[in-house]
Amino acid sequence: MTEVTDGRRLKGERRRRAIVDAALRVVAREGVGAVSHRNVAREAGVPPASIAYYFNGIDDLLVASLLDGCEGLVEQINAVREQVTDNTQWPRAIAELLVRMIIEQRERTIGEYELYLLAARRPALRPAARRWIELVRGNINNGGSGSDPVISAFIAGIDGLLIQALIADQPPAVDDLEPVLRFLMHPHDYLGTSTPT
């Protein structure tokens, strides 16, 4: 009986995952306004009733999509962390990650940012958007939390770089982003040792 139960659970998890991925594709391609039970079900290749079975409404589905995007970003940062053997490599490694997000994962990145910005208008999404920031902050801060202003500035800088790159006619290259990231990580190297008052 356990194998049957586990098989059903696995099938349910795969279907839920397909729905979340489909919702993000719909957002990326057509905008949040196009997210409906029917459109997402068509994109996922599931019956429309499946959406209502797995999610308590469209906002619940959008929250799941936003959190999924966050988990994906954290996984990518972890992969970069495993490859970096020297702290001086971080700016280039993050620049390479951002270029992948801008070019290879463009549609997904657009969808994630659209959901992230939607939280300003839809209170139901705000906890997920804040969770995104906290997970990224904790990951950068080696599992710590808090409001380190340097980490906050770094995350804000990354957000700005990605948004600017997504609207640019020509996406930036790694060599374009690396010096900006180096500045965000080590501003004192560029500004001197004096502290602003």
N, C-alpha and C positions, 0 to 999 in steps of 0.2 A: 504493500500500500504506500510505503514511503516513496518508492520510485515514481509512482503515478502522481502523488502529491508534488514531489520535487519537479517532475516534468511539467505539470500544470503551472507551478509557480514560475519556472523558467520561461515558459511560453508567455505568461502574463507579464513578466519583467521585460521580455523582448518586445512585446506589443506596446507596453508603456513607453519604452525607450524609442521605438519607432515613431510614436505619436509626438514625443518631445522633440525629436530631431526634425520631424515634418513641420511642426509649429515654427521652429526656428528658420527653416527654409522658406516658409510662407512669409514670415516677417521680413527676412532678408530680401526676398524677391518682390513682394507687393506691399509691405508695410503692415503695421499692427492692425490697421483697419480691416485687412483681409483675413484676419484670423477668425474663423468660424468653425463650428463643429464639422460642417460639410467640407469646407476647403481643406482643413487639416486631415480629415479622414481620407479624402481623395489623395492627398499628397502621401499619406502613410500607407495607403492601400488597405485600410481597415473600414469596417462599417461605422457610420456616424455615431451609433449608440456606444461604441467603444470609448469615445471621448468622454461622454457623461459617466461611463462606468469607472474610468480611472481618475477623472478630475472633477472637482466640484465647481465647474464653471470655467470660463475662459481665463479669468485672472489667475486661477489656480494653475492652469496649464502654462500661462506666461511666467509665473513664478518658477515653476519647475524648469522651464527652458532657460531662464536667467541663471538659476542655481547650477544647471548642467553646464552652462557656458563658463561659470566660475570654476567649477571642478576641472573642466578641460584646461583652463588657463593655468591653474595650480599644477596640474600634471605636466604641462609644458615647462613651467618654471622649474619643477623638480628635475626634469630631464636635462635642462640646461645646467642646473646645479651639479648634477652628477658628472657632466663633461668638463666643468670648469675646475682646473687644478690650482689656479693662482688668481687671487683677487683682481689683479690687473687685467685679467681676461673678461671680467664681467661686462664692461660696456660693449665690447664687440659681440659677446654671446647674446646679450639682450637685444642689441641691434639686429642680429641675425634672426632672432625670434620674432621681433616686430615686423621685419620684412616678410617673413613667412606668413604672419597674420594678415599683412596688407595685400600680399600677392596670391599666395597659395590658398589662404583661408578667407579671402576677401568677403564673400557672401556671408559666411558665418560671423565674421567680425562685425559686419554692418548690422546683422540681425541682433547680435548681442548688445551692441551699443544703442541700437534703437530701443531695446527693452530696458536697458540701463537708464536711458534718458526719460523713458516713459514713466519711471518711478516718480518723477517730479510732478506728474499729473495724476497718477493712480496710486493712492496710498497703500493699496494691497501689495504693490511691488516694492515698496520702500524697504521692508525688512530684508528682502532678498538682495536688493542693491547694496544695502549696508553690509550684508553678509559677504558679498563679493569683495568689498573694500577690506573688511576685516580678515578674510582668508588670505588675500594677497598680502596685506600688511604682515600678518603672522608668518606667512611663508618667507617673505623677505627678511623678517626679523627673527628667523630661525625658530619659529613656533611661539615667539613672545607676542604680547599684545601691547596695548597702550597707544598713546598718541604722539609718538616720536615725530617732531616736526620735519625732520630730514626725510623720514620714510613717507610721511604725508605729502611732502613736496615732490618726492620721486614718483609716487603713484599719480599725482595730479599731472606731472610732466609727461608720464607715459600716456595717460588719457589724452592729453593735448596733442602729443605727437601722432597717436593713432588717428584721432579725428581729423587732424590736418592732412595726414597722408591719405585718408579715405576720400577726401574731397579734392585732392590734387589731381591735375591733369596727368602728371607723370609721377608714379610712386617713387619715394626716396630709395636710395641704395643704402646698403650697410654702411658704406663710407660716409654718407651724409648724416646718418643717425648716430654713429659711434661718438663723434665729438660732443654732441648734445648730451648723450647719456653719460659720457665721462664728466661733463660739467655738472649734471644733476647728481652724480654720485660723489664728486669731489669738488664742490664749488670753491673751496678755499684755494685750490690750485690755480684758479682763474681770477679770483677776486683779491688775492693777497691774504694776509693773516689778520687784517683788521676785521672786527665784528661790527655789523651795522647797529646803530643805536636807535 
